[in-house]
Amino acid sequence: MRLSASLLLLCLGWLPQPAAAEATEGRARHSLNAGWTFAIEDSGGRGVGEAAGRPIDLPHTWNAAAEQDKRSPYLRGVGNYRKTLYIEPSWAGKRLYLYFEGANQVTEVQVNGRHAGRHLGGYTAFALDISGLVSPGAENRVEIRVDNRHDPDIPPLDADFTFYGGIYRDLWLLVLDEVHFDLDEYGAVDFRIDPAVLSRTRAALRVNAGVRNASPSDREVRMNAKLLDAGGREVAQRSTTARIAAGALSRIELAGFDIPQPELWSPESPYLYRLVGTISEGGRILDRLEYPVGLRWFGFDAQQGLTLNGEPYRLNGTNRHQDHAGLGNALPDALHRADLRKIKEDGFNFLRLAHYPQDPAVLQAADELGLVVWEEIPIVNMIGLSDAFRDHATRMLREMIRQHRHHPSIAFWGYMNEVTLREPDPLPPGYYAAVAALAEELNAVAKTEDPARPTVMALSWDELNREADRQADLPSIPDILAFNLYFGWYYGELDSLGRFLDRYHRDFPGRPLMISEYGAGSDRRVHALDPEPFDFSTEYQQVYHEASFRQLAERPWLLGTAVWAQFDFGSQHRQDTRFGINQKGLRYFDREPKDIAWFYRAQLSAQAVVHIAARDWPQRAGSRPEDATMPLRVYSNAGSIELSHNGRSLGERPVRNATVVFEVTLEQGENFLVAKSPRGEDHLVIRYEDRSALFAADPTDVVLAVNAGAHEQFVDDTGQVWEADREYREGSWGYVGGAAGRSHHRIFDTDDDPLYQTRRTGSFSYRFDAPDGPYCFTGHVADFERDAGVPAGFRVTTGNASVAVSNLAPFTPRIVQQPVTATRGGLVIGFSSGLTDAYLNGFTLQRGRCYAGAPE
């Protein structure tokens, strides 16, 4: 059993609070979030727009709506921020710092026209000393230039998330005495608390701090530290005096903080002590900081799995990106904390912060709520081969560890994710050797900075199977190896996951293993009775997670698992059914839970769960009698569930794998469903539109809407249900001939991508056994094969009319309408072309005459 025994704590001194200004004895912290002007810089280095820029407050990003622009890439450029800052006369002689919690990705600061400092990297904090640049008792000009353009020397180089630009986290002015706890060069307070002894019966701590004397004379000071329990009662106190030379840094250590029968930190009981540290001189407090302290230790073993505080413990977790719909990554602290509360409510005890260090508010919430955290630096998809890239990567790692090592929630340091998965063409010479060398160096840095915590690396299935990867032997470098596995989504079958893990565990029995990613995407508008990979139906996502979680839970030697991901997130290059969004979340980009989130609540939460898993599909339609009969899932941690439909019981069934499936035949209109168990009940209304009346002797006014070439339904934003395509059957409708096709390219000038990303193609027709009379046919087409400027077209032909469709713009919808007439109980609409195969993405058919774009 390998142990990671450490005391961890959290420095409140650097955490944002609601108040605009905070003061303790000897120090103050003032929010600088309000009152900035902002302008985007053009290619010549000039601000665009009004001379003074537009007013903004922080946090801020200029890419908040990056996922909404299909026609142009999101802005990776330069933004200029300006503000005047009044410096109080009483601050003369104080040490003043600008403290950035995060700005992406190269930040340069000037104060009163003079250079104050520069920071590279977008996901860690940094502090700039402006003491000698400001004039007390006056307004001072602060100018900040933030550059988020691609730089081959700065990680990340490439990733499946949007690289937002701006000062997107809080910005503070720190006012410190000339003698203070030091801010080291990595943006961290130089204050450490480590365990000398840590067990269930006794803990003994020691404190080591760097104290800076920035004054022109030697100073004799006293450092005091007091440990309090959660109720504020003193547990231990120690102090010592030290003489610090002018301009020098002195290290001061205190020991003997003994805690008999300590309260231990865990996700089930996240107990936090508090440590108050002060520096004083002649009875006057010069500096004061307060730290919550959590006591816990982990162990890990390749055969036995993980232990927490000496007991077997399984990590069941998820991944989180830091952005939000409408905000980009410029979230207020309240939303960061709300995200972690949602993660905890969904039953998880483990959180991987993908793929970069996140806001201090995130880690504070993890400490207080009880979430075990894996934090990593953004070495994602590929590395650079320059010395500068290596230097920036190692610096990022030191910054992350020094700034966040105080958090009891953090259990693992990560430093690489899938760095050989996306191979450039051609692969640079020496790339695999450089990856291995960088991994060795980063692993050594992590162990030097924090020997107590294990290191971890995430590799994909592809990287475990290529010969070049095997020769580089990346899996042997970290303490723990983690897999990003997508069996049943990107490759393989759903039931392949367990077999692969068993084979790898057998071949490498001494290697501790985790699952860092598994997941499938879903769009709340897309639904299928026969779901399959990459249809983005909510139903396939449910099937995927039910099968994957079961296989993972059956393997106790895994240290832990993490779903990809908790929330949908921005990924500007993605062209799935929703442009610019990775849709693998258990919750949508706006944080509304998908039905699958309740599966995990049922599996992991102690709270009673009964959830009819159909809230993502409340509006349904069908045009054949059998369309009304469909499976209905209920997620629960009860022993059994009884389902009632419109007041009629459909019986009681046992719950297995937190799931029970009923077959329900929906009725026209509203269907009232009630799921009951001894642990609670759930209610849901599903509205069903029966369109079979279109083919009756006396047809009613219904619209047949079809998602051509698709096995899945699509519900657009108006509530219109576009049925799955199907082959002709007598007495109804369907296609004759042709083949189904699919694209994942974005469709311009519409949000209805799922309608235009599937199509029926070839030489084909649609037949409708509809009563005689006039009908209006409306076809929806988008050419997703041809380059711009290449003519394309075809003819839509009926027995009594035809319409030509030509000169289609690539990936752009065209809607064509044609009046048609059914005679002798039938209607056939054919599709052909002299140029190429015909194609159709979707259509509607409605009884009546076409008039001004709609049936009469």
Number of C-alpha atoms within 10 A of each C-alpha: 12 14 17 19 21 23 27 26 26 27 24 14 17 20 15 23 15 9 9 13 14 15 12 13 16 21 20 19 24 18 19 21 18 14 14 20 18 28 23 21 18 13 10 6 11 13 18 16 13 9 11 14 17 13 14 16 14 20 23 24 21 24 21 20 18 25 24 18 14 18 10 8 11 22 15 15 17 24 24 25 22 21 19 16 16 14 16 12 11 9 16 14 15 19 20 25 19 21 22 22 25 24 30 23 27 20 25 17 21 18 21 15 12 14 13 20 15 16 19 21 22 29 23 29 27 25 24 20 16 19 18 12 16 20 16 16 13 13 15 18 16 19 22 21 22 26 23 21 15 15 14 15 19 23 25 25 18 18 20 17 19 22 26 28 29 32 30 26 26 26 23 21 22 23 19 23 22 19 26 23 26 21 19 17 12 20 21 22 21 19 22 18 23 19 19 15 16 22 18 14 11 13 21 18 18 18 19 15 20 19 25 23 25 22 17 11 11 14 17 13 22 20 23 17 22 17 25 19 19 14 9 10 11 14 16 15 18 17 16 13 14 14 12 20 17 15 16 15 18 16 15 17 16 18 18 14 20 20 18 13 11 19 21 20 25 22 20 10 12 20 23 23 23 23 24 15 22 20 25 20 15 9 9 12 18 23 23 23 21 18 20 25 26 26 25 26 24 21 22 24 19 20 17 16 22 27 21 21 18 14 10 15 18 19 23 23 29 27 24 23 19 22 23 23 17 16 19 24 27 24 21 18 21 12 15 20 19 14 20 24 16 15 26 22 16 24 21 25 26 27 29 28 21 24 26 23 27 25 24 26 20 20 28 23 19 27 28 19 22 24 29 25 24 22 26 27 28 26 25 25 19 22 25 22 17 11 10 13 20 21 13 16 26 21 17 28 26 23 24 25 24 20 24 24 24 23 25 32 32 24 23 21 26 28 27 27 26 20 21 23 18 15 12 9 6 6 11 11 9 9 18 21 15 17 21 18 16 22 18 15 16 24 24 17 17 22 15 11 15 17 14 20 22 22 24 26 27 24 24 19 16 15 21 17 10 12 10 14 19 13 11 16 14 22 21 12 19 24 19 22 20 24 24 23 23 22 22 23 20 12 13 11 13 19 15 15 20 18 11 14 19 12 11 13 18 11 10 12 12 11 19 24 28 24 23 28 22 25 26 29 26 30 23 19 22 23 25 21 16 10 19 18 18 17 26 26 28 26 26 24 27 24 16 26 21 18 16 23 20 15 17 18 15 10 14 15 20 25 26 23 27 26 27 27 26 29 28 25 29 30 19 23 20 20 18 24 30 22 25 25 26 28 28 22 28 32 21 22 20 14 17 11 19 23 25 26 21 24 29 26 25 24 21 19 18 11 13 16 24 27 27 23 24 19 15 18 19 15 19 23 25 22 21 16 12 10 17 18 14 13 10 15 17 24 28 32 26 20 13 18 28 19 25 18 18 13 11 11 13 14 10 16 15 13 17 14 15 24 23 19 18 17 11 17 15 23 17 13 15 16 18 17 19 20 23 19 19 12 15 14 18 15 14 17 17 17 17 19 19 21 22 20 16 23 20 14 11 10 14 14 12 16 19 23 25 25 29 32 26 26 20 25 26 28 23 17 10 6 12 15 24 27 26 21 23 17 12 17 14 9 14 19 24 19 22 17 15 18 14 18 17 16 18 18 17 26 28 19 13 12 16 19 24 29 30 32 27 28 27 26 22 18 17 20 21 18 20 22 22 25 21 15 16 17 22 23 23 21 20 21 25 24 24 22 11 13 12 12 10 10 13 21 18 20 17 22 18 20 13 10 12 16 14 12 17 14 13 20 19 19 23 16 22 16 13 16 21 21 22 25 23 20 15 10 14 18 22 20 19 19 22 20 18 10 11 13 17 23 30 25 27 27 21 16 22 22 26 18 18 19 12 8 12 13 18 12
